[in-house]
């Protein structure tokens, strides 16, 4: 069976990219392209070390966000990307990108959506005083919202006295590193579908 061709967008250290490289890359999927909005993103080095083609798309090099996103989309499409994975990508994607990859973009977010969407999700959760933290992998759709796409997978852990956002994120990283590759596996195997009665509900086939 042909491997799912995956493109990854990342802005930072790329630990979720590394999790993908260590698990599904060369198995159910093939990561064929990694792009960033930042030339200093460590994720780019991780990709190069794995022999994956990389590119940088700084906003300053383009007239506006739409133009930058079109350039990224065209670069990914030129490499045959079938699924786009946002792995710590800190820029919001615009409609011109999402229309080109409709239903084919997934993101990992450090909260149990729909709670605490957007930036500083862990800080939001700490400020609210929650005792259970989590991770969500979801589809990204052109719906005008932020972290509003249908949920694919979620995981949680109880931290009764959490105070420090960095410490919470360190505890959540193993969940991210497990759930994101699993979501890619499910896409690659054709095990995800939408409930006809409720398109927000993602149905995961028995595996």
C-alpha positions in Angstrom: 0.0 0.0 0.0 1.3 3.4 -0.9 2.4 5.5 2.0 0.4 8.7 2.8 2.5 11.7 1.7 2.7 14.1 4.6 3.8 17.7 4.8 4.5 19.3 8.2 4.4 22.9 9.3 6.4 23.8 12.4 7.6 27.0 14.0 9.8 25.8 16.9 11.7 22.9 18.4 9.9 20.3 16.4 9.4 17.7 19.1 6.1 16.6 17.5 7.8 16.4 14.1 10.4 14.2 15.7 7.7 12.0 17.1 6.3 11.6 13.6 9.7 10.9 12.2 10.3 8.2 14.9 7.0 6.4 14.4 5.0 6.7 11.2 7.7 8.0 8.8 8.6 5.2 6.5 5.7 3.1 7.8 2.1 4.2 7.2 3.2 7.6 6.0 6.1 9.4 4.4 7.1 12.9 5.5 8.1 14.5 2.3 8.2 18.2 3.2 8.7 20.4 6.3 8.1 24.1 6.1 8.4 26.9 8.7 7.7 30.6 9.1 11.0 30.9 11.0 14.4 30.2 9.6 15.7 29.4 13.1 13.2 26.7 13.8 14.9 23.6 15.2 12.3 21.6 13.4 14.0 22.4 10.1 17.2 20.8 11.4 15.4 17.7 12.6 13.8 17.4 9.1 17.2 17.8 7.3 18.8 15.2 9.6 16.1 12.8 8.4 16.6 13.7 4.7 13.4 15.5 4.4 13.2 18.6 2.1 12.6 21.9 3.9 11.7 25.5 3.1 11.2 28.7 5.0 8.4 31.2 4.3 8.9 34.4 6.4 5.9 36.7 6.3 8.2 39.6 5.4 9.1 38.0 2.1 5.4 38.2 0.9 2.9 40.9 0.4 0.5 39.6 3.0 -0.5 36.4 4.9 -2.7 35.2 2.0 0.2 35.4 -0.4 2.5 33.6 2.0 0.0 30.8 2.6 -0.6 30.4 -1.1 3.2 30.0 -1.6 3.4 27.4 1.2 0.4 25.5 -0.3 1.9 25.5 -3.8 5.2 24.3 -2.4 3.5 21.4 -0.6 1.3 20.5 -3.5 4.4 20.4 -5.7 5.8 17.7 -3.5 2.6 15.6 -3.7 1.5 16.3 -0.1 -1.8 14.6 0.7 -2.0 15.5 4.4 -0.7 18.6 6.2 0.2 18.3 9.9 0.6 21.4 12.0 3.2 20.5 14.6 3.7 23.6 16.7 3.0 25.9 13.8 2.3 29.3 15.4 0.8 31.2 12.5 -2.9 31.0 11.6 -3.5 29.6 8.2 -5.8 31.6 5.9 -8.6 30.5 3.6 -6.4 30.3 0.4 -4.3 27.6 2.1 -7.2 25.7 3.7 -9.3 25.7 0.5 -6.4 23.9 -1.2 -6.2 21.3 1.5 -9.9 21.0 2.5 -10.3 18.2 5.0 -6.6 17.4 4.9 -5.1 19.5 7.6 -4.7 18.4 11.2 -3.4 20.2 14.3 -2.3 19.2 17.8 -3.4 21.6 20.6 -2.5 21.5 24.3 -6.0 21.6 25.8 -9.2 19.5 25.8 -11.0 21.4 23.1 -13.4 23.1 22.9 -12.0 24.4 26.2 -9.1 26.9 25.9 -8.6 27.4 22.2 -6.0 29.7 20.7 -2.7 30.8 22.1 -1.5 30.3 25.7 -3.9 27.4 26.1 -2.1 26.0 29.2 -2.0 29.5 30.8 -5.7 29.8 30.2 -6.3 26.5 31.8 -4.1 27.4 34.8 -5.9 30.7 35.2 -9.2 28.9 35.2 -8.0 26.5 37.9 -8.7 23.3 36.1 -7.5 20.0 37.6 -7.5 17.9 34.4 -5.3 19.0 31.4 -5.1 17.5 28.0 -4.3 17.3 24.3 -6.5 17.4 21.3 -5.7 16.4 17.7 -8.3 18.0 15.4 -9.0 18.9 11.8 -8.4 22.4 10.8 -11.2 23.8 8.6 -12.0 27.1 6.9 -14.7 28.0 9.3 -13.4 31.4 10.5 -12.6 30.0 14.0 -9.4 29.1 15.9 -9.0 25.5 17.0 -12.7 24.9 16.1 -12.4 21.9 13.7 -13.7 18.5 14.5 -11.9 16.5 17.2 -10.0 13.4 16.1 -8.4 12.2 19.3 -8.0 13.4 22.9 -6.0 12.5 25.9 -5.9 13.8 29.4 -4.1 13.7 32.8 -4.9 15.0 36.2 -2.6 17.6 37.7 -4.2 18.7 41.0 -1.8 21.4 42.0 -0.3 22.6 38.7 1.1 26.1 38.6 3.8 26.4 36.0 2.8 26.3 32.3 6.2 24.9 31.2 5.9 22.1 33.7 2.4 21.3 32.5 3.5 21.2 28.9 6.3 18.9 29.7 3.8 16.5 31.3 1.6 16.8 28.2 4.3 16.2 25.6 4.1 12.4 25.8 0.4 12.7 25.0 1.1 14.9 22.0 3.8 12.5 20.8 1.4 9.6 21.0 -1.8 11.1 19.7 -0.4 13.0 16.7 1.2 10.0 15.1 -1.9 7.9 15.9 -4.0 10.4 14.1 -1.8 10.3 11.0 -2.0 6.4 11.1 -5.8 6.6 11.2 -5.8 8.9 8.2 -3.3 6.8 6.3 -5.4 3.6 6.9 -8.6 5.3 6.0 -10.0 4.8 9.4 -11.6 8.2 9.9 -14.9 9.3 8.6 -17.6 11.9 9.4 -20.9 11.0 10.9 -23.6 11.9 8.3 -25.9 13.0 11.1 -23.3 15.4 12.6 -20.3 16.3 10.4 -18.5 17.7 13.5 -18.3 14.1 14.8 -15.3 12.2 13.6 -15.9 8.4 13.6 -12.8 6.3 14.3 -13.1 2.8 12.8 -12.3 -0.2 15.0 -8.6 -1.1 14.5 
